[in-house]
Amino acid sequence: MRNPPNEITRDDFASRFSGRAAPRRVPPGERKQSIDLGLALLSVLRHPNETLTYADIAVWCDCTPGFILLVEQKAFRKLRRALECRYPELAVEFRDFFSA
């Protein structure tokens, strides 16, 4: 059974944009809005405990999987620095967890 017209599934969205050409150059402000919107939609529409790949997230955010990886790495660096300043013992556990 098909979803009502006002609902869009991840598969519907991916099928519309999976055959696109090379990624277009997007101004930084517009890229941030696109990623924020894509992540907001994912948080609402994905199934609980569903594992998503970088490619899945990139389709929703209108960017490349490599860019999603860079954003993730930057977020982990910021988290690690904050932990080192405020909670040094947690920083060690964090580093050990992600290095294993």
Buried (B, 14 or more C-beta within 10 A) or exposed (E): EEEEEEEEEBEEBEEEEEEEEEEEEBEEEEBEEBBEEBBEBBEEBBEEEEEBEBEBBBBBBBBBBEBBEEBEEEEEEEEBEEBBEEEEEEBEEBEEEEEE
